[in-house]
């Protein structure tokens, strides 16, 4: 049973999903340290802070995501924030016995045929997804952990056009926030998203004026067209 008294530290609280979690903070004992208090590149600072706070859980959102091209143009920053930073957090959580929940991405899958299960082979196609898999590698070594391979987007959808040939599992940030705490005591890997469909079909349910564009024309081979995930495991957990 999940109790309010359990302290949960959130790294990366200033990000888009972190802001969504702040909206439901009255339901849970969520703590959002500033970068000055918890810098994921400073191992000693992480340890000092978490020793003081003594959380039961740490949800690791901090890292580098958008714009995606920054992982190609600034590889060192990508490595620092997504791989080394995650390794630092994992080591401290291991030292202190804190349950670690790591937000990864559906892009760690090859993206060629879709319907990828949690145990499917992984093959990133760009530096962003390699950096997230690098973070996963550290987290996998710590048994008191949960990796969520998440496919989520802002609400409302921020673009005027949506890919009609890119198949994914988009789910809005607020929906992920609602189900996160039903997953928090699980371990291993869970795919988190919605129905497999094109981005266009997902968006048009909420915005009838959305226009089509085509990923095949706009994206290069570093972005395969079908990274969709099998979410049967998630659905089974949420039914119980």
C-alpha positions as CSV (number, residue, x, y, z in Angstrom):
1,X,0.0,0.0,0.0
2,X,1.3,3.4,-0.9
3,X,1.2,5.9,1.9
4,X,1.5,9.7,1.9
5,X,4.2,9.7,4.6
6,X,6.7,8.1,2.2
7,X,9.1,10.9,1.0
8,X,9.7,10.9,-2.8
9,X,12.5,13.0,-4.2
10,X,12.1,14.1,-7.8
11,X,15.1,15.1,-9.8
12,X,14.5,17.4,-12.8
13,X,11.4,18.9,-11.3
14,X,11.7,22.0,-13.4
15,X,11.1,20.0,-16.6
16,X,7.8,19.5,-18.4
17,X,6.8,16.3,-16.6
18,X,8.2,17.5,-13.3
19,X,5.8,20.5,-13.6
20,X,2.9,18.1,-14.1
21,X,3.9,16.2,-10.9
22,X,3.9,19.5,-8.9
23,X,0.2,19.9,-9.7
24,X,-0.6,16.7,-7.7
25,X,1.9,17.3,-4.9
26,X,-1.0,17.6,-2.4
27,X,-1.7,13.9,-2.8
28,X,1.8,12.7,-2.2
29,X,4.9,13.7,-0.2
30,X,6.9,14.9,-3.2
31,X,10.1,16.8,-2.8
32,X,11.6,18.8,-5.7
33,X,15.2,19.9,-4.8
34,X,16.8,22.6,-6.8
35,X,19.9,22.0,-8.9
36,X,21.9,23.8,-6.2
37,X,20.8,21.3,-3.6
38,X,21.0,18.2,-5.8
39,X,23.2,18.4,-8.8
40,X,23.3,15.0,-10.5
41,X,26.9,15.6,-11.7
42,X,28.1,16.0,-8.1
43,X,28.1,12.6,-6.3
44,X,29.0,14.0,-2.9
45,X,26.2,16.6,-3.1
46,X,23.6,14.0,-4.1
47,X,24.7,11.8,-1.1
48,X,24.7,14.6,1.3
49,X,21.2,15.8,0.3
50,X,19.6,12.3,0.3
51,X,21.2,11.4,3.6
52,X,19.5,14.5,5.1
53,X,16.1,14.0,3.4
54,X,15.9,10.2,3.8
55,X,13.4,9.5,1.1
56,X,12.0,6.0,0.4
57,X,11.8,6.7,-3.4
58,X,13.7,8.8,-5.9
59,X,12.1,9.4,-9.3
60,X,14.9,10.4,-11.7
61,X,13.7,12.8,-14.4
62,X,16.7,15.0,-14.7
63,X,18.7,14.9,-17.9
64,X,19.0,16.2,-21.4
65,X,16.2,15.7,-23.9
66,X,15.2,18.4,-26.3
67,X,16.1,19.6,-28.8
68,X,17.0,16.1,-30.0
69,X,19.9,17.4,-32.2
70,X,21.7,18.7,-29.2
71,X,22.8,15.1,-28.5
72,X,24.6,15.0,-31.8
73,X,26.1,18.5,-31.6
74,X,27.0,18.3,-27.9
75,X,27.7,14.7,-27.3
76,X,29.7,15.4,-24.1
77,X,26.8,17.1,-22.4
78,X,24.5,14.3,-23.4
79,X,26.9,11.8,-21.8
80,X,27.4,13.8,-18.7
81,X,23.7,14.4,-18.0
82,X,22.1,11.2,-19.2
83,X,24.7,8.6,-18.5
84,X,27.1,9.9,-15.8
85,X,24.4,11.8,-13.9
86,X,22.2,8.7,-13.9
87,X,25.1,6.5,-12.8
88,X,25.8,8.9,-9.9
89,X,22.1,8.9,-8.8
90,X,22.0,5.1,-9.0
91,X,25.2,4.6,-6.9
92,X,23.9,6.9,-4.2
93,X,20.4,5.2,-4.2
94,X,22.3,1.9,-3.8
95,X,24.4,3.1,-0.9
96,X,21.3,4.4,0.9
97,X,18.8,1.8,0.0
98,X,16.5,4.2,-1.8
99,X,14.1,2.8,-4.5
100,X,15.0,4.3,-7.8
101,X,12.5,4.9,-10.6
102,X,14.2,5.9,-13.9
103,X,12.4,7.5,-16.8
104,X,13.7,6.1,-20.1
105,X,12.2,6.2,-23.6
106,X,10.7,4.0,-26.3
107,X,13.5,5.1,-28.6
108,X,15.8,2.5,-27.1
109,X,14.0,-0.1,-29.3
110,X,15.0,-0.5,-32.9
111,X,11.9,1.2,-34.2
112,X,11.5,-0.9,-37.3
113,X,8.5,-3.2,-36.7
114,X,6.9,-1.9,-33.5
115,X,5.0,-3.8,-30.8
116,X,8.2,-4.1,-28.7
117,X,7.9,-5.9,-25.4
118,X,10.0,-5.1,-22.4
119,X,12.3,-8.1,-23.1
120,X,12.7,-7.3,-26.9
121,X,16.2,-6.6,-28.1
122,X,17.3,-3.0,-27.9
123,X,19.1,-1.0,-30.6
124,X,19.2,2.8,-30.3
125,X,19.5,4.7,-33.6
126,X,20.6,8.2,-32.3
127,X,22.7,9.7,-29.6
128,X,19.6,10.6,-27.5
129,X,18.4,7.0,-27.3
130,X,22.0,5.7,-26.7
131,X,22.4,8.2,-23.8
132,X,19.1,7.0,-22.3
133,X,20.1,3.3,-22.7
134,X,23.4,4.3,-21.1
135,X,21.4,5.5,-18.1
136,X,19.4,2.3,-18.1
137,X,22.6,0.2,-18.0
138,X,23.5,1.7,-14.6
139,X,20.0,1.4,-13.2
140,X,19.7,-2.2,-14.3
141,X,22.7,-3.1,-12.1
142,X,20.8,-1.9,-9.0
143,X,18.0,-4.4,-8.2
144,X,15.9,-2.0,-6.1
145,X,14.9,-0.1,-9.2
146,X,12.2,0.4,-11.9
147,X,12.8,1.5,-15.5
148,X,9.8,3.1,-17.2
149,X,10.2,3.3,-21.0
150,X,7.8,6.2,-21.5
151,X,6.2,7.7,-24.6
152,X,4.5,11.0,-23.6
153,X,3.8,14.4,-24.9
154,X,2.5,17.8,-23.7
155,X,-1.2,18.6,-23.5
156,X,-2.4,20.3,-25.6
157,X,-0.2,19.0,-28.5
158,X,2.1,22.0,-29.3
159,X,2.5,21.5,-33.1
160,X,0.2,22.5,-36.0
161,X,1.1,19.3,-37.9
162,X,1.5,15.7,-36.9
163,X,3.2,12.7,-38.5
164,X,0.8,10.4,-40.2
165,X,3.5,7.7,-40.9
166,X,5.1,7.6,-37.4
167,X,3.7,4.9,-35.2
168,X,4.0,5.4,-31.4
169,X,2.3,5.2,-28.1
170,X,1.7,8.8,-27.2
171,X,0.0,9.5,-23.8
172,X,-0.3,13.0,-22.2
173,X,1.9,14.0,-19.3
174,X,-1.1,14.3,-16.9
175,X,-2.1,10.7,-17.7
176,X,1.3,9.4,-16.8
177,X,1.3,11.4,-13.6
178,X,-1.9,9.7,-12.6
179,X,-0.6,6.1,-13.1
180,X,2.9,6.6,-12.0
181,X,2.2,6.0,-8.3
182,X,0.4,2.7,-9.2
183,X,3.7,1.5,-10.6
184,X,6.1,2.9,-8.1
185,X,6.5,-0.4,-6.1
186,X,7.2,-2.5,-9.2
187,X,10.7,-3.5,-10.3
188,X,12.3,-4.3,-13.6
189,X,11.1,-2.6,-16.8
190,X,7.6,-1.4,-17.8
191,X,6.6,0.1,-21.1
192,X,4.4,3.1,-20.5
193,X,2.2,4.7,-23.1
194,X,-1.2,4.6,-24.8
195,X,-2.6,2.8,-27.9
196,X,-0.2,2.2,-30.8
197,X,-1.2,4.6,-33.5
198,X,0.2,7.3,-35.8
199,X,0.9,10.7,-34.1
200,X,-1.7,12.2,-36.4
201,X,-4.5,9.8,-35.3
202,X,-3.6,10.4,-31.7
203,X,-3.8,14.2,-32.0
204,X,-6.9,14.4,-34.2
205,X,-9.0,13.1,-31.4
206,X,-8.2,16.3,-29.5
207,X,-7.6,18.7,-32.4
208,X,-9.8,18.3,-35.5
209,X,-7.7,21.0,-37.3
210,X,-4.4,19.2,-37.1
211,X,-2.7,18.8,-40.4
212,X,-0.6,15.9,-41.7
213,X,3.1,15.8,-42.3
214,X,5.4,12.9,-43.1
215,X,8.3,11.7,-40.9
216,X,9.8,9.7,-43.8
217,X,10.3,13.0,-45.6
218,X,11.4,15.1,-42.6
219,X,13.5,12.7,-40.5
220,X,16.6,10.8,-41.3
221,X,17.4,7.1,-40.7
222,X,18.3,8.0,-37.1
223,X,14.6,8.1,-36.4
224,X,12.9,4.8,-37.4
225,X,9.2,5.1,-38.1
226,X,7.8,2.5,-35.7
227,X,9.2,2.5,-32.1
228,X,5.7,1.5,-30.8
229,X,5.6,-0.6,-27.7
230,X,3.6,-3.5,-26.4
231,X,1.8,-2.2,-23.3
232,X,0.2,-5.4,-22.2
233,X,2.3,-5.6,-19.0
234,X,1.2,-2.0,-18.0
235,X,-2.5,-2.8,-18.6
236,X,-2.3,-5.9,-16.5
237,X,-0.8,-4.0,-13.6
238,X,-3.4,-1.2,-13.8
239,X,-6.2,-3.7,-13.8
240,X,-5.2,-5.2,-10.5
